[in-house]
């Protein structure tokens, strides 16, 4: 069984944990509206006003004038993320982080020690609340797709188990938009076909779905049956480390997209250094409003874990390699692959595309990263943080 754990409104919840006077108030973490900042995270109280992550901060304040806007404290969130990870490691070494606040756990080999998967998930949820004063939503299911779906449906403060013998009963009534990869364009196609539920999508058959959605249609058909064969892969075993985010509303503004991309880059760089990894190939992933997915990559002369080098490279891909006209995006992501560990050759590309001119080696920036990581590990919240993660950095 697989467990998916997702911290509820993580950044905002950490702020309320550290400052109890914020409890019950509409809080967002992000950049200044004067600097074209974006919302990195919103409390559930803020979400009631229609405020959501990746929204321009100026728009969020128009929706909720009483909004409390706090700056991003990435060092603090990383510190709490490490403590959450330590809780996971009590129960299994098979942990696949998706971000600072979200992870898959494979607990099949742990059940003889700790009991069934749902009991392990409940213990982890209890430990996080008792020790860290934070709330996690937990999904327990036979595979990744179902586990993540269960944790999403249970939010906030949720716990949901999908019985292996009740997968179709769980899936069939759900909206077809709950299938991974069904965005606005795919949802519109399903609507034209008169399909609103997963059961109806499944009934169409794989050939019909492939006709309308190409290869992705067959994937949708598999998911509609609750099938997902992907294993949980820990950072230590991974051939790539990446982060991506899907927006609740399409975003066109390049300044906003760059700010989000920098946040993703900071998280990936931190995970690389945590695992002692350096990668040669930097990837950019972008999904357009019509669900077309674009992948761009650049291979460097030497492997790196330097935040600034990774940021300069992925920003160049964003600025120079996406289609002209600044199309609206519904997803953006970045990743690093081609790990060069102990002289081993680079691994295959994550999103696979051509390589070209390398970025600078960033010796000074590597030293700064090491100093910042050392200070953050020792003292927790630090004043040393990379500027501009929530504003334009041209």
N, C-alpha and C positions, 0 to 999 in steps of 0.2 A: 504493500500500500504506500501511496505517496501523500505527503502532507504539504500543503501550501500555506505559508504564514505571511500575512500582510499587515503591517502596522497601520492602525487607523490614524489618518491625517498626521503622519509622523512628525514632520518639522513643526507644525503648529502645536501638536501634542507635547513635544519636548519643551517648547516655550512655555506652555501652561504648566508643565511639571516644574520647571525651574522658577516660575513666577505664578504662584497660586491665585493671585488677584486676577489673572486672565481667564480663569475657569468660567465657562458659560458665556463668554463674550465672542463676538465675531472677530477672529484673528486671522491674518494672513502673514506669510513669510515671503519676502521677495524684494524687488528693487524699488527705487524711488519713482513715482509717477513723472517727476520732472526729468528723469534720466531715461525715459522710455522703458521703465522696469516692467517685469512681469511677475505674476503670482506663481511662486514655486510650490506653495501648499496653502490650503485653506481649512480652517476648522469647520466642523459640521454646522456650527452656528452661522458662519459666514456663507456656507453653501446654501442655506435657506433663502438667501437673497440672490441666488443665481451666480455667486462668485465661485470660480473654479480655477484649477491650476492651468498655467499657460495663458491666462487672460491678461491683457495689458492692465497694469495697476490703475491707470487712470479710469478705465472702464469699470474696474471693481469698485473704486471709490464712488463713482456715479451711482452704482447699484446699491451701495451701502455706505452712506456718508459717515456713519459712526465706526467704520472699519478701523481696527487697530493694525497698523502696518509695522512689521518688525523686519530687520535685516537678516539675511541668510547667515547662519553660523555653522558653516560646513564642518569645522573642526569638532563642534559639539555633537552634531548629528552623527559624525563618523565615530566619535567616542561611544555614544549610546549604541550605535550599530555593532561595534565590537563586543559590547556587553551582551547584546541580544544574541550575537553569534556564539558567544561562550555558553549561553543557555542551550542553544541547539546542539553544541558539541558534546553535551552531557549524554545525549541520547543517540547520536549517530554522526559518523564522519562524512556521510554522503550528503553534502549540503551544496546546493547550486544557487548562489545569490543572483537575483535579478536586478537589485539595486540596494541602496543602504537599508531599505525598510521592507524588503520582500525576498522570499527564498522558497525553493522547493527542498524537501527533505525526503530521502528514501529510508524508511525505517523497517523494511522487511527483515533485515538481519538483527534488528534490535528487539523484536517482539518477544523473544525468549527471555530477555533480561527485564523488560519493562512492561510487558503486557501488550495487548492489541494496539493497533495504530491510533484508534480514536482515544484510547487512554493516554498514549504518549502525547498526542496533540493537546489534550486537556491539561496534562501536566505542564507542558511548555507554556501554554496560555496563562496558567495559574502562576508559574514561576516568574514570567515577565511582569505580570501585574504586581505581585508581591515584592519583588526585588527592585524593579525599575520604575514602578508606578506608571506604566504605559499599558495601552490596550492593544491587543492583537486580535485579528480575525483569522480563523483557522478553517481550512477545508481539508477533508480527508477523503481520498477516493482511490480507485485502482490506477489512475494515470494522471499525468500533469494537467491535461486539459480539464478533466473533471474536477481535480482538486482546486485549481485556480477559480473555476466557475463557482464551486461551492463556497469558497472564501468570499468571493465577490457578492454572491447572493446573500450571504449572512451578515454583511456589514450594516452598521457598525457593531463592534463587540460581538461578532458572530462566531458560531461553531456549527459546522454542518458536515455530516458524513454521508457519502454516497455509497450505498450498499452495492457490492459487485453484482448482486442478483436483481438490483432494481435500477439499473442504469437508464433503460428506456423510459421507465416510469418517471424518473427524475428529469430527463431531457425533453421528452415529447411535448409537454405543455408550454415550454419556454419559448419566447420570441426567437425567430430565426436570427435576429441580430446578435444573439448570444453566442453564435458560432464564431470562432476566431476567423478574422479575415472578412467579415461582412460589414462593410462600411456603407456610406451613403449610396454609392453607385450600385453596389450589390443589393442593398436593401430595396432600392427602386426597382431593380430587375425582378426581385422576388415579389414585390408588390404587383407588378404588371402580370406576373404569373399566378396571382391570387394566393401566394404562399405567405403566411404570417407566423407559423410555428415550426419548430424543428421537426415535429412529426410529419408535417406536410412536405418539408424539404426532403426528408428521408424517403418519402413515398414517391417522389419524382424519379428516383433511380439515378445511378451514377452516370449513365450515358446522357441523360437530359441535362444534368448539372454540368457535365463536361462541355456540352454544346453551348451553354450560356456563359460559362465561366472559365472555359479552358481547363488546363491542368488543375487549377485551383478548385474547380468544381468537384473533381474526384476527392480532393482533400476534404472539402465540405461534406461530402457524402460519408466519408469515414468518421469525421467528427460527429455527424448527426447520429451515428451508431455508437458514439462514445468510445471510439478507438483512437489511441494515441500511443505509439510505440517508443517515443523518445525517452531515453534513460535520464536519470538525474546525474549531472556531470559537475563535479566539484571544480573550483578554480584551479586546484593543483593538477587536475587531469585535463582541463579544457584546452582546446586548440585555439580558442579565441575568448576574449572578454569584451563584452559590449553592453551598452545601455541604450534604450530607446523609449520614447514616450508618445502616446497617442493623444491627440487633443480632442476635447469635447466639442470644439468648433474649429473649423479650418482657419489657419493663420497664414496671412500673406506678408505681413510686415517683416522685412529682413532683420531689423534691429531686434525685434522680439525673438525671432528664430535663432539669431546668433547668441542671444543671452541664454536661451534654453540649451543650445548646443554646448556652450561653455560649461554649464552645470553638469551635463552628461559627461563631458570630457574630464572634469575634475573627479567625478566618481570612478570612472574607468581607470584613471591614472592612480588613484589611491588604491584600488584593488590590485593593480599590477605591482605596485611597490609592496603591498602587504604580502603578496605571494612570492616576491623576489623574481618577478618576471619582467622581461623587456621584449617588445615586439617590433618587427620591421615594417609591417603593413598597417596603415591607418585607413579606416573605412568610414564612409558616410552613407547613410541610408535615408531616403526621403520617399514618402508616399503622398501622391497628389490627391486632390479632391475626388478624382474619378477612379481612385484606387490603383492607378499605375504606380508601381514601386520602382524607384531608381536606385542604383548602387554605384558608388564611385570609390576608387581607392588609390592610394599612393604608397609606394614602397620606398623606404628610406635606405640610405647607404649602411647605416648601423642601427641595431635595435635600441629602443629607448623606453624609459618609463617617466620621462620628464613631462610634466603637465604643459608647460609652455610650448615645447616642441610639438606635442600632440595637438594642442590647440591651434597653433599656427598652420599645421598641416591640414586639419579638418576644416578650418575656416577657409583656407585656400580652395579646397574642394567645393565648399558651399558657395563661395563667391564666384568661382570660375567655371565650375563643371556642371552646374544645374542648368536647366533650360532657360533661355532669356525670357524676360517679361515677368520674372518673380511670381511663378504660379503659387496658388494657395496650397498649403501642406496640411495633411491630417496626421502625419507621423514624421518624426525625425529621430535619427539615432546615430551613434558613432561606436566604433569598435576597433580593437587592435588584435592582430593575429601575427603569425610568423615568429613565434617565440624562439629566441636564441639562447637556450639554457645550457651552460657548460659546454659551449662549442658545438651543440647540435645544430643541424641545418634548420632553416626556417620552415614552419608548417604552411599548409595551403591557405589561401586567402579566405576570409570570412564571407564577404559578399562577392568576391572574384571580379576584378576588373584590371585594367592596364595600370602599370606603374610608370612613374616619370620622375622629374627632378626632385632630389631629396631636400628635406628641411634641414636647418642648421642643427648642429649637435647639441647645443644648449648646456655646455659645461657649467656655466654660472647658474642657470636655472635648476640643474640637477642638485647643486649644492644647496640652493634655497629650498627645494623640495625636502631634502634630507633634514635640514634644520627645522623646517616647519613641522614635519612628521614627528621629529624627536620631541619638540616642545609640546605638540598636541598630545602625544602619548603620555608625557610626564605630568602635564598640568591640566589636561582637559581643554576647556574652552580657551582659545588663544586669540590674541590680537593679530597674530600673523595669519592672514588669509589672503587669497588671491583676489584682487580688486576686479570689479566689473562683471561678476558672474550673473548679475541681474541688470546689466545695462549694455549698451553698445560698446564694443571694444575695437573699433576700426583704427 
